[in-house]
């Protein structure tokens, strides 16, 4: 993370010093995830010799998450560089015979996007995003045993290298922007065995006991609204950038 942040700050500083125009502002919105599954592990009852726990596979079902943060966009003619810092919460739900469990993931997203403006109102972009996890939690998950102590794993199925790819479209008018992008997960992680508390009633048939959380690195569809704070200093502009070169000459 330190290497990515250092490179991002250096590139941003160099780019900002040579940019023709730039804007900065805040953004927030919703996100919808896909990917991930939980596979039940077989368990045979010693008395009946029958499998009494859930042994199937539950695919993740997307729930609405949210995000918020800030951006800086630097123009070079029709091209632009856009670093962002975003706090993101993802949610997915896993269906089981007894009851469902929701997986919540909280992370920091640091996109570095290169784009092209068709005109002063619309553009497209793509670039990498570094996404370190803060924590993740799964409903009805038991504490995992580590030696003599019971501990909670706060980073379930954590990726080896949390780097993803984003691509999308944006549009802006009078300082208000709308942004639709897709995030494709490039990272990989090892399956993680978990213990579940997932029971209703007196019987255990169909309930989840031990299971494996697989491929919980999610792809996202992200919808955002943004507000251009640089418009506060330039109330007469309509969708254009704040001119750094003109500001320097005015001094």
DOMIDO-990743 format. One record per residue: residue number from 0; x, y negated, z of N, C-alpha, C in turn. Coordinates in nm, 3 decimals, padded with zeros to 5 digits. Each point is the difference from the previous one (the first is absolute). Layout:
<pts>
  mike       nu       nv       nw      cau      cav      caw       cu       cv       cw
   NUM        X        Y        Z        X        Y        Z        X        Y        Z
...
</pts>
This chain:
<pts>
  mike       nu       nv       nw      cau      cav      caw       cu       cv       cw
     0   00.083   00.120   00.000  -00.083  -00.120   00.000   00.087  -00.126   00.000
     1   00.110   00.001   00.078   00.087  -00.118   00.007   00.059  -00.031  -00.137
     2   00.041   00.104  -00.074   00.057  -00.021  -00.133  -00.103  -00.059  -00.095
     3  -00.123   00.052   00.003  -00.106  -00.051  -00.087  -00.032  -00.145   00.035
     4  -00.012  -00.031   00.129  -00.031  -00.136   00.042   00.111  -00.097  -00.039
     5   00.126   00.043   00.017   00.112  -00.087  -00.036  -00.001  -00.030  -00.149
     6  -00.018   00.105  -00.081  -00.003  -00.019  -00.146  -00.118  -00.088  -00.040
     7  -00.115   00.019   00.065  -00.120  -00.078  -00.032   00.022  -00.148   00.034
     8   00.061  -00.028   00.114   00.024  -00.138   00.041   00.103  -00.069  -00.091
     9   00.106   00.072  -00.036   00.102  -00.057  -00.087  -00.058  -00.031  -00.137
    10  -00.074   00.097  -00.056  -00.060  -00.020  -00.132  -00.102  -00.114   00.003
    11  -00.078  -00.007   00.106  -00.099  -00.108   00.013   00.068  -00.136   00.008
    12   00.109  -00.008   00.079   00.072  -00.126   00.013   00.060  -00.047  -00.131
    13   00.064   00.092  -00.072   00.060  -00.035  -00.129  -00.108  -00.041  -00.099
    14  -00.109   00.076  -00.002  -00.108  -00.027  -00.094  -00.069  -00.132   00.030
    15  -00.024  -00.029   00.128  -00.067  -00.123   00.038   00.082  -00.122  -00.039
    16   00.134   00.011   00.011   00.085  -00.112  -00.037   00.000  -00.030  -00.148
    17  -00.037   00.098  -00.082   00.000  -00.019  -00.145  -00.140   00.000  -00.061
    18  -00.101   00.011   00.084  -00.137   00.007  -00.051  -00.045  -00.134  -00.056
    19  -00.083   00.004  -00.104  -00.059  -00.121  -00.057  -00.116  -00.049   00.086
    20  -00.080   00.092   00.046  -00.115  -00.031   00.086  -00.016   00.112   00.100
    21  -00.071  -00.027   00.111  -00.032   00.108   00.093  -00.127  -00.034   00.077
    22  -00.065   00.106   00.048  -00.114  -00.013   00.090   00.022   00.092   00.119
    23  -00.074  -00.028   00.108   00.004   00.085   00.118  -00.137  -00.005   00.065
    24  -00.034   00.107   00.072  -00.132   00.001   00.060  -00.027   00.125   00.081
    25  -00.128   00.018   00.034  -00.045   00.112   00.080  -00.093   00.088  -00.083
    26  -00.008   00.128   00.037  -00.089   00.092  -00.070  -00.052   00.104   00.098
    27  -00.117   00.056  -00.033  -00.062   00.104   00.081  -00.100   00.075  -00.087
    28  -00.034   00.122   00.042  -00.097   00.076  -00.079  -00.018   00.141   00.051
    29  -00.052   00.085  -00.087  -00.029   00.138   00.033   00.081   00.095  -00.087
    30   00.013   00.124   00.046   00.071   00.102  -00.076  -00.071   00.135   00.015
    31   00.010   00.078  -00.106  -00.064   00.132  -00.005   00.108   00.102  -00.036
    32   00.007   00.108   00.077   00.110   00.095  -00.012  -00.044   00.131  -00.064
    33   00.098   00.074  -00.052  -00.022   00.135  -00.052   00.123   00.084   00.030
    34  -00.021   00.132   00.013   00.111   00.090   00.027   00.000   00.048   00.144
    35   00.065   00.112   00.023   00.009   00.056   00.134  -00.098   00.113   00.023
    36   00.042   00.098   00.080  -00.088   00.111   00.033   00.045   00.065   00.130
    37  -00.095   00.068   00.068   00.028   00.078   00.119  -00.044   00.144  -00.027
    38   00.091   00.092   00.023  -00.027   00.142  -00.025  -00.004   00.075   00.133
    39  -00.114   00.067   00.029  -00.012   00.076   00.124   00.087   00.124  -00.003
    40   00.054   00.036   00.117   00.086   00.118   00.012  -00.080   00.116   00.057
    41   00.013   00.116  -00.062  -00.079   00.117   00.038   00.026   00.041   00.145
    42  -00.109   00.038   00.069   00.011   00.052   00.136  -00.104   00.110   00.016
    43   00.043   00.117   00.042  -00.092   00.114   00.015  -00.028   00.023   00.148
    44  -00.128   00.009   00.034  -00.040   00.027   00.137   00.042   00.141   00.041
    45   00.060   00.014   00.117   00.051   00.130   00.044  -00.111   00.101   00.027
    46  -00.118  -00.048   00.038  -00.110   00.092   00.032  -00.077   00.042  -00.125
    47  -00.042  -00.098  -00.080  -00.083   00.029  -00.116   00.081   00.033  -00.125
    48   00.129  -00.034   00.001   00.087   00.019  -00.115  -00.047  -00.079  -00.122
    49  -00.070  -00.108   00.027  -00.048  -00.086  -00.108   00.068  -00.137   00.009
    50   00.008  -00.067  -00.116   00.056  -00.135  -00.002  -00.106  -00.097   00.050
    51   00.030  -00.069   00.108  -00.101  -00.082   00.065   00.024  -00.149  -00.014
    52   00.115  -00.039  -00.051   00.027  -00.143  -00.020  -00.001  -00.033  -00.148
    53  -00.015  -00.126  -00.029  -00.003  -00.049  -00.138   00.132   00.030  -00.069
    54  -00.009   00.064  -00.117   00.121   00.036  -00.075   00.000  -00.059  -00.140
    55  -00.093  -00.089  -00.027  -00.008  -00.062  -00.131   00.089  -00.124  -00.010
    56  -00.022  -00.076  -00.108   00.076  -00.122  -00.025  -00.097  -00.117  -00.012
    57   00.028  -00.105   00.073  -00.082  -00.121  -00.005   00.078  -00.110  -00.071
    58  -00.056  -00.050  -00.111   00.062  -00.110  -00.073  -00.042  -00.134   00.061
    59   00.093  -00.093   00.002  -00.028  -00.131   00.058  -00.107  -00.074  -00.080
    60  -00.093  -00.063   00.072  -00.102  -00.084  -00.060   00.026  -00.144   00.041
    61   00.007  -00.087  -00.098   00.039  -00.138   00.025  -00.102  -00.075   00.085
    62   00.052  -00.078   00.095  -00.080  -00.098   00.072   00.062  -00.138  -00.026
    63  -00.074  -00.104   00.029   00.048  -00.135  -00.027   00.103  -00.043   00.103
    64   00.119  -00.039  -00.047   00.101  -00.058   00.085   00.010  -00.150  -00.026
    65   00.097  -00.064   00.059   00.014  -00.144  -00.017   00.147  -00.039   00.003
    66   00.029  -00.119  -00.045   00.136  -00.052   00.000  -00.002  -00.152   00.004
    67   00.112  -00.058   00.041   00.012  -00.145   00.003   00.145  -00.040   00.012
    68   00.034  -00.117  -00.056   00.138  -00.047   00.005   00.021  -00.123  -00.084
    69   00.123  -00.017  -00.048   00.035  -00.117  -00.078   00.080   00.033  -00.123
    70   00.012  -00.097  -00.091   00.073   00.020  -00.125   00.075  -00.127  -00.039
    71   00.101   00.019  -00.082   00.073  -00.110  -00.063   00.017   00.038  -00.146
    72  -00.043  -00.087  -00.091   00.009   00.030  -00.144   00.083  -00.107  -00.071
    73   00.105   00.044  -00.071   00.094  -00.090  -00.066  -00.005   00.020  -00.150
    74  -00.019  -00.109  -00.074  -00.018   00.006  -00.145   00.129  -00.030  -00.076
    75   00.016   00.073  -00.112   00.107  -00.025  -00.097  -00.064   00.002  -00.138
    76  -00.060  -00.111  -00.039  -00.078   00.001  -00.123  -00.124   00.083   00.019
    77  -00.019   00.099  -00.086  -00.116   00.087   00.011   00.020   00.115   00.098
    78   00.121   00.021   00.047   00.030   00.110   00.093   00.002  -00.051   00.144
    79  -00.020   00.092   00.095   00.005  -00.039   00.140   00.051   00.116   00.086
    80   00.056  -00.037   00.115   00.042   00.095   00.104  -00.083  -00.029   00.124
    81  -00.056   00.106   00.061  -00.095  -00.019   00.110   00.032   00.096   00.116
    82   00.075  -00.044   00.101   00.015   00.080   00.122  -00.119  -00.024   00.093
    83  -00.038   00.104   00.074  -00.111  -00.010   00.095   00.037   00.071   00.130
    84  -00.069  -00.035   00.106   00.009   00.074   00.125  -00.143   00.023   00.049
    85  -00.040   00.127   00.012  -00.140   00.036   00.021  -00.011   00.104   00.113
    86  -00.093  -00.023   00.092  -00.035   00.101   00.100  -00.120   00.078  -00.052
    87   00.010   00.134  -00.001  -00.102   00.085  -00.062  -00.047   00.109   00.096
    88  -00.130   00.021   00.002  -00.060   00.115   00.071  -00.076   00.086  -00.101
    89   00.036   00.128  -00.006  -00.067   00.096  -00.088  -00.085   00.095   00.084
    90  -00.112   00.045  -00.058  -00.084   00.098   00.067  -00.049   00.105  -00.099
    91   00.008   00.126   00.042  -00.059   00.109  -00.077  -00.070   00.095   00.096
    92  -00.098   00.072  -00.051  -00.078   00.090   00.083   00.011   00.142  -00.053
    93   00.019   00.096   00.092   00.008   00.141  -00.034  -00.125   00.071   00.052
    94  -00.067   00.074  -00.089  -00.124   00.068   00.036   00.029   00.142   00.046
    95  -00.055   00.038   00.116   00.012   00.135   00.053  -00.140   00.052   00.034
    96  -00.018   00.131   00.013  -00.134   00.055   00.027  -00.063  -00.055   00.127
    97   00.078  -00.020   00.106  -00.058  -00.047   00.126  -00.020  -00.151  -00.001
    98   00.105  -00.076  -00.024  -00.010  -00.145  -00.007   00.123  -00.053  -00.075
    99  -00.010  -00.124  -00.042   00.105  -00.061  -00.081   00.103  -00.072   00.087
   100   00.118  -00.020  -00.058   00.107  -00.074   00.068   00.053  -00.108  -00.094
   101   00.024  -00.119   00.055   00.050  -00.113  -00.077   00.149  -00.020   00.029
   102   00.077  -00.012  -00.107   00.143  -00.030   00.010   00.019  -00.150  -00.026
   103   00.065  -00.070   00.093   00.027  -00.143  -00.012   00.151  -00.021  -00.008
   104   00.043  -00.074  -00.101   00.142  -00.029  -00.020   00.019  -00.151   00.000
   105   00.096  -00.048   00.079   00.034  -00.142   00.005   00.144  -00.017  -00.046
   106   00.022  -00.095  -00.094   00.133  -00.015  -00.058   00.023  -00.143  -00.045
   107   00.125  -00.029  -00.031   00.040  -00.127  -00.056   00.036   00.020  -00.146
   108  -00.056  -00.080  -00.089   00.031   00.008  -00.144   00.083  -00.121  -00.041
   109   00.110   00.027  -00.071   00.089  -00.106  -00.049   00.017   00.014  -00.150
   110  -00.099  -00.046  -00.080   00.011   00.009  -00.146   00.097  -00.104  -00.055
   111   00.067   00.035  -00.109   00.082  -00.094  -00.077  -00.041   00.019  -00.145
   112  -00.083  -00.092  -00.052  -00.071   00.019  -00.125   00.053  -00.092  -00.109
   113   00.018   00.055  -00.119   00.038  -00.077  -00.118  -00.120  -00.003  -00.093
   114  -00.037  -00.121  -00.048  -00.122  -00.010  -00.080   00.011  -00.095  -00.116
   115  -00.109  -00.002  -00.078  -00.010  -00.085  -00.119  -00.136  -00.069   00.002
   116  -00.001  -00.133  -00.014  -00.123  -00.078  -00.005  -00.047  -00.016  -00.145
   117  -00.121   00.048  -00.029  -00.059  -00.020  -00.132  -00.026  -00.149  -00.025
   118  -00.049  -00.066   00.105  -00.030  -00.143  -00.002   00.004  -00.048   00.144
   119  -00.049  -00.120   00.027   00.009  -00.052   00.136  -00.101   00.062   00.095
   120  -00.088   00.088  -00.052  -00.103   00.058   00.084   00.016   00.150   00.025
   121   00.080   00.074  -00.078   00.004   00.146   00.013   00.138   00.054  -00.031
   122   00.031   00.115   00.061   00.128   00.063  -00.023  -00.003   00.146   00.042
   123   00.105   00.073  -00.036   00.016   00.139   00.042   00.139   00.017   00.059
   124   00.021   00.108   00.078   00.126   00.017   00.072   00.021   00.147   00.037
   125   00.122   00.031   00.041   00.035   00.132   00.051   00.127  -00.013   00.081
   126   00.023   00.096   00.092   00.122  -00.004   00.078  -00.004   00.096   00.117
   127   00.113   00.016   00.069   00.007   00.092   00.114  -00.059  -00.064   00.125
   128  -00.039   00.086   00.094  -00.046  -00.047   00.130   00.058   00.093   00.106
   129   00.067  -00.058   00.097   00.054   00.076   00.113  -00.104  -00.002   00.111
   130  -00.036   00.119   00.054  -00.114   00.010   00.091   00.034   00.081   00.125
   131   00.076  -00.056   00.095   00.026   00.072   00.124  -00.125   00.013   00.085
   132  -00.018   00.118   00.062  -00.117   00.025   00.085   00.020  -00.062   00.138
   133  -00.108  -00.057   00.054  -00.003  -00.037   00.141  -00.045   00.121   00.082
   134  -00.115   00.054  -00.035  -00.049   00.121   00.067  -00.115   00.059  -00.080
   135  -00.036   00.121   00.034  -00.116   00.067  -00.061  -00.066   00.086   00.106
   136  -00.131   00.014  -00.006  -00.073   00.078   00.098  -00.111   00.078  -00.068
   137  -00.022   00.121   00.047  -00.103   00.089  -00.053  -00.097   00.035   00.112
   138  -00.128  -00.027  -00.021  -00.100   00.034   00.101   00.001   00.149   00.031
   139  -00.015   00.034   00.127  -00.009   00.139   00.047   00.131   00.075  -00.011
   140   00.112  -00.071  -00.015   00.130   00.067  -00.001   00.051   00.011   00.143
   141   00.044   00.122   00.038   00.057   00.020   00.131   00.143  -00.052   00.006
   142   00.046  -00.023   00.124   00.140  -00.034   00.019   00.086   00.119  -00.044
   143   00.114  -00.030  -00.063   00.090   00.106  -00.045   00.102   00.028   00.110
   144   00.042   00.125   00.009   00.093   00.042   00.105   00.143  -00.023  -00.043
   145   00.075  -00.074   00.080   00.141  -00.025  -00.028   00.078   00.030   00.127
   146   00.056   00.121   00.008   00.068   00.042   00.122  -00.101   00.020   00.111
   147   00.023  -00.066   00.114  -00.090   00.013   00.114  -00.105  -00.109   00.005
   148   00.019  -00.101  -00.081  -00.090  -00.115   00.005  -00.099   00.001  -00.115
   149  -00.119  -00.048   00.026  -00.101  -00.017  -00.104   00.014  -00.142  -00.057
   150   00.020  -00.012  -00.128   00.019  -00.131  -00.061  -00.096  -00.015  -00.118
   151  -00.031  -00.124  -00.034  -00.084  -00.029  -00.115   00.088  -00.040  -00.117
   152  -00.024   00.061  -00.114   00.072  -00.038  -00.121  -00.070  -00.120  -00.062
   153   00.067  -00.118   00.001  -00.066  -00.121  -00.049   00.034  -00.029  -00.146
   154   00.069   00.091  -00.068   00.028  -00.017  -00.142  -00.018   00.134  -00.070
   155  -00.124   00.041  -00.014  -00.033   00.128  -00.061   00.049   00.006  -00.144
   156   00.069   00.110  -00.033   00.038   00.025  -00.139   00.073  -00.121  -00.061
   157   00.089  -00.059   00.077   00.070  -00.122  -00.043   00.084   00.027  -00.124
   158  -00.006  -00.087  -00.103   00.075   00.023  -00.124   00.150  -00.011   00.021
   159   00.076   00.074  -00.082   00.146  -00.004   00.008   00.053  -00.138  -00.038
   160  -00.050  -00.056  -00.108   00.039  -00.133  -00.046  -00.126  -00.073  -00.043
   161  -00.052  -00.093   00.082  -00.131  -00.061  -00.028   00.004  -00.109  -00.107
   162   00.025   00.041  -00.123   00.003  -00.093  -00.113  -00.107   00.040  -00.101
   163  -00.086  -00.095  -00.037  -00.108   00.025  -00.095   00.010  -00.097  -00.117
   164  -00.092   00.014  -00.095  -00.003  -00.086  -00.118  -00.137  -00.063  -00.013
   165  -00.005  -00.132  -00.020  -00.125  -00.071  -00.020  -00.006  -00.061  -00.140
   166  -00.120  -00.001  -00.058  -00.024  -00.071  -00.125  -00.142  -00.053   00.003
   167  -00.020  -00.118  -00.063  -00.132  -00.059   00.009  -00.019  -00.124  -00.083
   168  -00.115  -00.063   00.021  -00.042  -00.122  -00.069  -00.041  -00.104   00.102
   169   00.021  -00.128  -00.033  -00.043  -00.107   00.089  -00.061  -00.113  -00.081
   170  -00.086  -00.077   00.067  -00.060  -00.118  -00.062  -00.015  -00.107   00.106
   171   00.017  -00.126  -00.040  -00.007  -00.109   00.097  -00.065  -00.123  -00.062
   172  -00.083  -00.067   00.081  -00.066  -00.124  -00.043  -00.022  -00.087   00.121
   173   00.047  -00.126  -00.009  -00.018  -00.098   00.108   00.053   00.051   00.133
   174   00.113   00.071  -00.006   00.064   00.046   00.122  -00.052   00.129   00.057
   175  -00.111   00.052  -00.053  -00.056   00.127   00.047   00.037   00.109  -00.099
   176   00.061   00.108   00.048   00.043   00.108  -00.087  -00.068   00.131   00.033
   177  -00.013   00.086  -00.100  -00.048   00.136   00.019   00.103   00.093  -00.062
   178   00.023   00.112   00.067   00.112   00.087  -00.033  -00.047   00.145   00.010
   179   00.017   00.077  -00.106  -00.033   00.143   00.001   00.123   00.077  -00.042
   180   00.043   00.091   00.087   00.121   00.076  -00.030  -00.014   00.146   00.044
   181   00.086   00.084  -00.059   00.004   00.142   00.035   00.138   00.030   00.056
   182   00.004   00.071   00.111   00.128   00.040   00.061   00.017   00.150  -00.014
   183   00.106   00.039  -00.070   00.030   00.142  -00.021   00.112   00.041   00.096
   184  -00.023   00.109   00.072   00.095   00.043   00.101   00.116   00.077  -00.062
   185   00.122  -00.048   00.022   00.120   00.065  -00.052   00.072   00.084   00.105
   186  -00.041  -00.012   00.125   00.071   00.066   00.109  -00.048   00.144   00.018
   187   00.075   00.076   00.075  -00.034   00.139   00.030   00.016   00.024   00.150
   188  -00.071   00.099   00.052   00.009   00.035   00.142  -00.025   00.148   00.016
   189   00.047   00.055   00.112  -00.017   00.141   00.028  -00.134   00.027   00.068
   190  -00.068   00.112  -00.032  -00.123   00.034   00.071   00.024   00.008   00.150
   191  -00.099  -00.042   00.078   00.015  -00.004   00.146  -00.111   00.080   00.066
   192   00.040   00.095   00.086  -00.098   00.080   00.072  -00.056  -00.079   00.118
   193  -00.131   00.002   00.015  -00.067  -00.074   00.106  -00.098   00.089   00.074
   194  -00.032  -00.035   00.122  -00.104   00.065   00.078  -00.119  -00.093   00.008
   195  -00.118   00.057  -00.016  -00.122  -00.081  -00.004  -00.093   00.036   00.116
   196  -00.075  -00.099   00.048  -00.113   00.020   00.090  -00.124  -00.031  -00.082
   197  -00.066   00.101  -00.051  -00.109  -00.024  -00.095  -00.108   00.104   00.025
   198  -00.085  -00.027   00.099  -00.101   00.099   00.036  -00.130  -00.068   00.042
   199  -00.110   00.064  -00.033  -00.134  -00.043   00.041  -00.078   00.125   00.039
   200  -00.066  -00.002   00.114  -00.077   00.116   00.042   00.086   00.103   00.072
   201  -00.057   00.118   00.019   00.066   00.103   00.079   00.085   00.094  -00.084
   202  -00.023   00.007  -00.129   00.077   00.090  -00.085   00.115  -00.076  -00.064
   203   00.097   00.075  -00.052   00.116  -00.063  -00.063   00.007   00.030  -00.149
   204  -00.099   00.072  -00.052   00.003   00.034  -00.141  -00.007  -00.127  -00.086
   205   00.094  -00.011  -00.093   00.003  -00.114  -00.088   00.075  -00.120   00.054
   206   00.046   00.006   00.124   00.073  -00.112   00.058   00.147   00.007  -00.040
   207   00.068  -00.111   00.014   00.141  -00.008  -00.036   00.085   00.019   00.125
   208   00.098   00.088  -00.009   00.094   00.019   00.110   00.136  -00.051  -00.045
   209   00.080   00.085  -00.059   00.126  -00.044  -00.058  -00.022  -00.029  -00.149
   210   00.074  -00.097  -00.049  -00.014  -00.039  -00.140   00.130  -00.062  -00.049
   211   00.008  -00.022  -00.131   00.116  -00.063  -00.060  -00.044  -00.125  -00.074
   212   00.060  -00.113   00.038  -00.025  -00.126  -00.070   00.098  -00.008  -00.116
   213  -00.054  -00.005  -00.121   00.082   00.004  -00.121  -00.018  -00.126  -00.083
   214   00.111  -00.051  -00.053  -00.003  -00.106  -00.099  -00.090  -00.117   00.042
   215   00.032  -00.059   00.116  -00.082  -00.111   00.048   00.054  -00.136  -00.046
   216   00.078   00.000  -00.106   00.049  -00.124  -00.058  -00.098  -00.043  -00.109
   217  -00.077  -00.104   00.028  -00.118  -00.029  -00.080   00.027  -00.100  -00.113
   218  -00.073   00.017  -00.110  -00.010  -00.102  -00.103  -00.113  -00.095   00.039
   219   00.008  -00.124  -00.049  -00.099  -00.100   00.039  -00.052  -00.080  -00.119
   220  -00.126  -00.039   00.008  -00.058  -00.105  -00.084  -00.022  -00.119   00.091
   221   00.061  -00.115  -00.033   00.006  -00.114   00.091  -00.066  -00.122  -00.064
   222  -00.096  -00.058   00.071  -00.070  -00.119  -00.047   00.025  -00.113   00.100
   223   00.048  -00.115  -00.048   00.038  -00.110   00.089  -00.056  -00.132  -00.049
   224  -00.025  -00.089   00.095  -00.025  -00.141  -00.025   00.117  -00.080   00.059
   225   00.042  -00.105  -00.069   00.112  -00.079   00.048  -00.034  -00.148  -00.005
   226   00.072  -00.078   00.081  -00.017  -00.145  -00.001   00.137  -00.064  -00.013
   227   00.014  -00.089  -00.097   00.126  -00.066  -00.031   00.018  -00.121   00.092
   228   00.086   00.014   00.102   00.023  -00.108   00.095   00.076  -00.116  -00.062
   229   00.075   00.026  -00.107   00.074  -00.110  -00.064  -00.095  -00.100  -00.066
   230  -00.124   00.038  -00.024  -00.100  -00.094  -00.052  -00.031  -00.111   00.099
   231   00.028   00.024   00.129  -00.026  -00.103   00.100   00.088  -00.122  -00.021
   232   00.120   00.024  -00.057   00.090  -00.110  -00.028  -00.022  -00.058  -00.139
   233  -00.073   00.072  -00.083  -00.025  -00.043  -00.137  -00.148   00.016  -00.033
   234  -00.087  -00.080   00.061  -00.145   00.021  -00.015  -00.051  -00.022  -00.140
   235   00.079  -00.062  -00.087  -00.049  -00.030  -00.136   00.026   00.111  -00.099
   236   00.080   00.105   00.039   00.030   00.106  -00.096  -00.113   00.102   00.002
   237  -00.018   00.066  -00.114  -00.108   00.099  -00.013   00.058   00.130  -00.051
   238   00.047   00.082   00.093   00.048   00.130  -00.037   00.146   00.003  -00.038
   239   00.070  -00.115  -00.002   00.142  -00.001  -00.035   00.085   00.009   00.125
   240   00.131   00.022  -00.022   00.094   00.018   00.108   00.049  -00.133   00.056
   241   00.058   00.008   00.119   00.065  -00.115   00.060   00.137  -00.016  -00.064
   242   00.028  -00.116  -00.056   00.123  -00.019  -00.076   00.115  -00.034   00.091
   243   00.090   00.097   00.020   00.117  -00.021   00.082   00.097  -00.096  -00.067
   244   00.013   00.010  -00.133   00.093  -00.087  -00.072  -00.047  -00.145   00.006
   245  -00.132  -00.024  -00.012  -00.051  -00.136   00.007   00.015  -00.057   00.139
   246  -00.018   00.085   00.102   00.014  -00.046   00.137   00.144  -00.042   00.030
   247   00.096   00.075  -00.054   00.141  -00.034   00.023   00.035  -00.132  -00.070
   248  -00.054  -00.021  -00.119   00.029  -00.124  -00.070  -00.062  -00.120   00.069
   249  -00.116   00.021   00.062  -00.067  -00.109   00.070   00.080  -00.048   00.119
   250   00.080   00.091   00.057   00.085  -00.040   00.110   00.117  -00.086  -00.046
</pts>
